[in-house]
């Protein structure tokens, strides 16, 4: 196991903002990162993952508006 990576919680476990990102967050981040050609960071905690998802969704909308 990579010492810098964090465990991803299963969907049934309650998550704290400082805990590992949830599986649905990881899936959404992977999709957004692939679509936008951004680097996926598996070490984000739940709160950081949520912030990154929001930022990537804004970026996706901005790029869509430019086309």
N, CA, C and O atoms as CSV, one atom per row, in Angstrom:
chain,resi,resn,atom,element,x,y,z
A,1,UNK,N,N,0.847,-1.193,0.000
A,1,UNK,CA,C,0.000,0.000,0.000
A,1,UNK,C,C,0.880,1.239,0.000
A,1,UNK,O,O,1.899,1.288,0.689
A,2,UNK,N,N,0.493,2.214,-0.756
A,2,UNK,CA,C,1.222,3.466,-0.854
A,2,UNK,C,C,1.017,4.265,0.431
A,2,UNK,O,O,-0.129,4.540,0.786
A,3,UNK,N,N,2.077,4.648,1.141
A,3,UNK,CA,C,1.908,5.354,2.416
A,3,UNK,C,C,1.246,6.720,2.287
A,3,UNK,O,O,0.736,7.242,3.278
A,4,UNK,N,N,1.239,7.311,1.100
A,4,UNK,CA,C,0.607,8.624,0.942
A,4,UNK,C,C,-0.847,8.523,0.512
A,4,UNK,O,O,-1.555,9.530,0.490
A,5,UNK,N,N,-1.306,7.315,0.167
A,5,UNK,CA,C,-2.703,7.181,-0.247
A,5,UNK,C,C,-3.585,6.953,0.965
A,5,UNK,O,O,-3.127,6.496,2.013
A,6,UNK,N,N,-4.859,7.281,0.802
A,6,UNK,CA,C,-5.823,7.118,1.879
A,6,UNK,C,C,-6.847,6.078,1.474
A,6,UNK,O,O,-7.110,5.881,0.288
A,7,UNK,N,N,-7.419,5.420,2.454
A,7,UNK,CA,C,-8.461,4.444,2.205
A,7,UNK,C,C,-9.745,5.149,1.810
A,7,UNK,O,O,-10.083,6.191,2.373
A,8,UNK,N,N,-10.451,4.597,0.862
A,8,UNK,CA,C,-11.753,5.127,0.468
A,8,UNK,C,C,-12.811,4.347,1.229
A,8,UNK,O,O,-12.807,3.116,1.229
A,9,UNK,N,N,-13.724,5.073,1.883
A,9,UNK,CA,C,-14.789,4.431,2.647
A,9,UNK,C,C,-15.798,3.772,1.728
A,9,UNK,O,O,-15.983,4.194,0.587
A,10,UNK,N,N,-16.458,2.723,2.238
A,10,UNK,CA,C,-17.566,2.188,1.443
A,10,UNK,C,C,-18.774,3.086,1.652
A,10,UNK,O,O,-18.819,3.856,2.611
A,11,UNK,N,N,-19.749,2.993,0.762
A,11,UNK,CA,C,-20.892,3.907,0.774
A,11,UNK,C,C,-21.711,3.834,2.049
A,11,UNK,O,O,-22.384,4.805,2.395
A,12,UNK,N,N,-21.676,2.717,2.760
A,12,UNK,CA,C,-22.501,2.545,3.957
A,12,UNK,C,C,-21.902,3.220,5.184
A,12,UNK,O,O,-22.612,3.475,6.157
A,13,UNK,N,N,-20.617,3.510,5.149
A,13,UNK,CA,C,-19.963,4.107,6.308
A,13,UNK,C,C,-20.199,5.611,6.355
A,13,UNK,O,O,-20.099,6.289,5.332
A,14,UNK,N,N,-20.513,6.139,7.547
A,14,UNK,CA,C,-20.607,7.593,7.659
A,14,UNK,C,C,-19.216,8.203,7.495
A,14,UNK,O,O,-18.223,7.623,7.935
A,15,UNK,N,N,-19.149,9.345,6.875
A,15,UNK,CA,C,-17.855,9.975,6.622
A,15,UNK,C,C,-17.766,11.300,7.349
A,15,UNK,O,O,-18.725,12.070,7.396
A,16,UNK,N,N,-16.600,11.551,7.913
A,16,UNK,CA,C,-16.341,12.867,8.475
A,16,UNK,C,C,-15.605,13.659,7.395
A,16,UNK,O,O,-14.975,13.066,6.520
A,17,UNK,N,N,-15.677,14.982,7.444
A,17,UNK,CA,C,-15.000,15.781,6.415
A,17,UNK,C,C,-13.498,15.519,6.350
A,17,UNK,O,O,-12.890,15.635,5.286
A,18,UNK,N,N,-12.905,15.167,7.481
A,18,UNK,CA,C,-11.465,14.923,7.514
A,18,UNK,C,C,-11.125,13.490,7.141
A,18,UNK,O,O,-9.956,13.163,6.933
A,19,UNK,N,N,-12.136,12.631,7.056
A,19,UNK,CA,C,-11.913,11.226,6.719
A,19,UNK,C,C,-11.686,11.045,5.228
A,19,UNK,O,O,-11.736,12.005,4.459
A,20,UNK,N,N,-11.439,9.814,4.831
A,20,UNK,CA,C,-11.194,9.536,3.415
A,20,UNK,C,C,-12.397,9.872,2.549
A,20,UNK,O,O,-13.537,9.862,3.011
A,21,UNK,N,N,-12.124,10.170,1.293
A,21,UNK,CA,C,-13.236,10.466,0.384
A,21,UNK,C,C,-14.110,9.226,0.231
A,21,UNK,O,O,-13.647,8.092,0.356
A,22,UNK,N,N,-15.372,9.474,-0.041
A,22,UNK,CA,C,-16.334,8.390,-0.223
A,22,UNK,C,C,-16.220,7.838,-1.644
A,22,UNK,O,O,-15.754,8.538,-2.542
A,23,UNK,N,N,-16.638,6.597,-1.854
A,23,UNK,CA,C,-16.530,6.000,-3.192
A,23,UNK,C,C,-17.210,6.817,-4.282
A,23,UNK,O,O,-16.685,6.934,-5.389
A,24,UNK,N,N,-18.378,7.383,-3.977
A,24,UNK,CA,C,-19.058,8.169,-5.012
A,24,UNK,C,C,-18.269,9.429,-5.348
A,24,UNK,O,O,-18.292,9.890,-6.490
A,25,UNK,N,N,-17.566,9.994,-4.353
A,25,UNK,CA,C,-16.710,11.149,-4.626
A,25,UNK,C,C,-15.543,10.729,-5.514
A,25,UNK,O,O,-15.203,11.420,-6.476
A,26,UNK,N,N,-14.933,9.592,-5.185
A,26,UNK,CA,C,-13.801,9.105,-5.974
A,26,UNK,C,C,-14.219,8.860,-7.417
A,26,UNK,O,O,-13.502,9.237,-8.343
A,27,UNK,N,N,-15.372,8.233,-7.613
A,27,UNK,CA,C,-15.854,7.974,-8.977
A,27,UNK,C,C,-16.101,9.281,-9.726
A,27,UNK,O,O,-15.701,9.419,-10.882
A,28,UNK,N,N,-16.757,10.236,-9.077
A,28,UNK,CA,C,-17.062,11.519,-9.727
A,28,UNK,C,C,-15.775,12.268,-10.075
A,28,UNK,O,O,-15.654,12.838,-11.160
A,29,UNK,N,N,-14.821,12.262,-9.152
A,29,UNK,CA,C,-13.541,12.927,-9.414
A,29,UNK,C,C,-12.816,12.285,-10.587
A,29,UNK,O,O,-12.278,12.984,-11.446
A,30,UNK,N,N,-12.801,10.957,-10.626
A,30,UNK,CA,C,-12.123,10.264,-11.719
A,30,UNK,C,C,-12.746,10.633,-13.063
A,30,UNK,O,O,-12.031,10.865,-14.037
A,31,UNK,N,N,-14.069,10.686,-13.117
A,31,UNK,CA,C,-14.762,11.039,-14.359
A,31,UNK,C,C,-14.441,12.478,-14.760
A,31,UNK,O,O,-14.077,12.743,-15.906
A,32,UNK,N,N,-14.579,13.401,-13.815
A,32,UNK,CA,C,-14.309,14.810,-14.121
A,32,UNK,C,C,-12.863,15.022,-14.544
A,32,UNK,O,O,-12.596,15.739,-15.508
A,33,UNK,N,N,-11.933,14.405,-13.832
A,33,UNK,CA,C,-10.515,14.559,-14.170
A,33,UNK,C,C,-10.229,14.021,-15.569
A,33,UNK,O,O,-9.477,14.629,-16.330
A,34,UNK,N,N,-10.823,12.893,-15.901
A,34,UNK,CA,C,-10.620,12.324,-17.234
A,34,UNK,C,C,-11.208,13.239,-18.304
A,34,UNK,O,O,-10.568,13.490,-19.326
A,35,UNK,N,N,-12.416,13.737,-18.078
A,35,UNK,CA,C,-13.073,14.617,-19.056
A,35,UNK,C,C,-12.294,15.905,-19.275
A,35,UNK,O,O,-12.203,16.398,-20.399
A,36,UNK,N,N,-11.734,16.448,-18.201
A,36,UNK,CA,C,-11.068,17.749,-18.266
A,36,UNK,C,C,-9.555,17.639,-18.402
A,36,UNK,O,O,-8.852,18.650,-18.418
A,37,UNK,N,N,-9.056,16.414,-18.499
A,37,UNK,CA,C,-7.619,16.147,-18.583
A,37,UNK,C,C,-6.866,16.786,-17.415
A,37,UNK,O,O,-5.832,17.429,-17.594
A,38,UNK,N,N,-7.408,16.591,-16.230
A,38,UNK,CA,C,-6.803,17.066,-14.989
A,38,UNK,C,C,-6.273,15.862,-14.223
A,38,UNK,O,O,-6.727,14.736,-14.429
A,39,UNK,N,N,-5.321,16.102,-13.349
A,39,UNK,CA,C,-4.754,15.018,-12.554
A,39,UNK,C,C,-5.714,14.610,-11.440
A,39,UNK,O,O,-6.288,15.460,-10.758
A,40,UNK,N,N,-5.880,13.304,-11.265
A,40,UNK,CA,C,-6.710,12.756,-10.194
A,40,UNK,C,C,-5.834,12.551,-8.963
A,40,UNK,O,O,-4.786,11.911,-9.049
A,41,UNK,N,N,-6.251,13.083,-7.830
A,41,UNK,CA,C,-5.498,12.967,-6.577
A,41,UNK,C,C,-6.266,12.076,-5.611
A,41,UNK,O,O,-7.246,12.507,-5.002
A,42,UNK,N,N,-5.818,10.836,-5.474
A,42,UNK,CA,C,-6.512,9.881,-4.607
A,42,UNK,C,C,-6.291,10.142,-3.125
A,42,UNK,O,O,-6.921,9.494,-2.290
A,43,UNK,N,N,-5.417,11.067,-2.781
A,43,UNK,CA,C,-5.106,11.308,-1.369
A,43,UNK,C,C,-6.021,12.337,-0.708
A,43,UNK,O,O,-5.867,12.616,0.481
A,44,UNK,N,N,-6.970,12.905,-1.453
A,44,UNK,CA,C,-7.856,13.920,-0.875
A,44,UNK,C,C,-8.772,13.318,0.182
A,44,UNK,O,O,-9.212,12.174,0.061
A,45,UNK,N,N,-9.055,14.112,1.230
A,45,UNK,CA,C,-10.053,13.663,2.200
A,45,UNK,C,C,-11.436,14.050,1.679
A,45,UNK,O,O,-11.546,14.657,0.614
A,46,UNK,N,N,-12.479,13.709,2.412
A,46,UNK,CA,C,-13.848,13.932,1.942
A,46,UNK,C,C,-14.127,15.408,1.664
A,46,UNK,O,O,-14.732,15.739,0.645
A,47,UNK,N,N,-13.698,16.285,2.548
A,47,UNK,CA,C,-13.946,17.721,2.362
A,47,UNK,C,C,-13.165,18.254,1.160
A,47,UNK,O,O,-13.703,19.016,0.356
A,48,UNK,N,N,-11.911,17.858,1.041
A,48,UNK,CA,C,-11.098,18.299,-0.091
A,48,UNK,C,C,-11.659,17.772,-1.410
A,48,UNK,O,O,-11.668,18.476,-2.420
A,49,UNK,N,N,-12.122,16.534,-1.387
A,49,UNK,CA,C,-12.705,15.939,-2.593
A,49,UNK,C,C,-13.942,16.718,-3.024
A,49,UNK,O,O,-14.131,16.976,-4.212
A,50,UNK,N,N,-14.781,17.091,-2.067
A,50,UNK,CA,C,-15.989,17.851,-2.394
A,50,UNK,C,C,-15.630,19.202,-3.003
A,50,UNK,O,O,-16.252,19.633,-3.974
A,51,UNK,N,N,-14.629,19.869,-2.435
A,51,UNK,CA,C,-14.179,21.157,-2.981
A,51,UNK,C,C,-13.638,20.988,-4.401
A,51,UNK,O,O,-13.916,21.804,-5.280
A,52,UNK,N,N,-12.866,19.925,-4.615
A,52,UNK,CA,C,-12.281,19.674,-5.940
A,52,UNK,C,C,-13.371,19.360,-6.967
A,52,UNK,O,O,-13.306,19.817,-8.108
A,53,UNK,N,N,-14.368,18.580,-6.556
A,53,UNK,CA,C,-15.489,18.268,-7.448
A,53,UNK,C,C,-16.195,19.554,-7.863
A,53,UNK,O,O,-16.480,19.757,-9.043
A,54,UNK,N,N,-16.473,20.412,-6.904
A,54,UNK,CA,C,-17.153,21.678,-7.204
A,54,UNK,C,C,-16.322,22.532,-8.154
A,54,UNK,O,O,-16.857,23.126,-9.090
A,55,UNK,N,N,-15.013,22.593,-7.912
A,55,UNK,CA,C,-14.134,23.388,-8.776
A,55,UNK,C,C,-14.091,22.815,-10.192
A,55,UNK,O,O,-14.127,23.566,-11.166
A,56,UNK,N,N,-14.015,21.500,-10.307
A,56,UNK,CA,C,-13.976,20.883,-11.628
A,56,UNK,C,C,-15.303,21.041,-12.365
A,56,UNK,O,O,-15.322,21.215,-13.583
A,57,UNK,N,N,-16.404,20.980,-11.633
A,57,UNK,CA,C,-17.706,21.190,-12.272
A,57,UNK,C,C,-17.837,22.622,-12.786
A,57,UNK,O,O,-18.409,22.846,-13.853
A,58,UNK,N,N,-17.308,23.597,-12.032
A,58,UNK,CA,C,-17.307,24.990,-12.505
A,58,UNK,C,C,-16.450,25.123,-13.766
A,58,UNK,O,O,-16.844,25.771,-14.736
A,59,UNK,N,N,-15.278,24.500,-13.733
A,59,UNK,CA,C,-14.376,24.540,-14.884
A,59,UNK,C,C,-15.035,23.911,-16.112
A,59,UNK,O,O,-14.912,24.430,-17.221
A,60,UNK,N,N,-15.720,22.815,-15.915
A,60,UNK,CA,C,-16.413,22.148,-17.017
A,60,UNK,C,C,-17.465,23.072,-17.625
A,60,UNK,O,O,-17.582,23.161,-18.847
A,61,UNK,N,N,-18.224,23.753,-16.784
A,61,UNK,CA,C,-19.241,24.697,-17.269
A,61,UNK,C,C,-18.603,25.868,-18.006
A,61,UNK,O,O,-19.100,26.293,-19.049
A,62,UNK,N,N,-17.497,26.393,-17.465
A,62,UNK,CA,C,-16.804,27.507,-18.120
A,62,UNK,C,C,-16.321,27.109,-19.506
A,62,UNK,O,O,-16.464,27.869,-20.463
A,63,UNK,N,N,-15.755,25.926,-19.607
A,63,UNK,CA,C,-15.258,25.461,-20.902
A,63,UNK,C,C,-16.406,25.232,-21.876
A,63,UNK,O,O,-16.278,25.499,-23.071
A,64,UNK,N,N,-17.521,24.740,-21.363
A,64,UNK,CA,C,-18.694,24.508,-22.212
A,64,UNK,C,C,-19.247,25.836,-22.721
A,64,UNK,O,O,-19.662,25.938,-23.875
A,65,UNK,N,N,-19.253,26.854,-21.856
A,65,UNK,CA,C,-19.764,28.171,-22.237
A,65,UNK,C,C,-18.907,28.834,-23.313
A,65,UNK,O,O,-19.412,29.642,-24.092
A,66,UNK,N,N,-17.621,28.503,-23.363
A,66,UNK,CA,C,-16.709,29.100,-24.340
A,66,UNK,C,C,-16.853,28.503,-25.726
A,66,UNK,O,O,-16.398,29.090,-26.708
A,67,UNK,N,N,-17.477,27.351,-25.812
A,67,UNK,CA,C,-17.572,26.698,-27.128
A,67,UNK,C,C,-18.858,27.015,-27.834
A,67,UNK,O,O,-19.085,26.541,-28.947
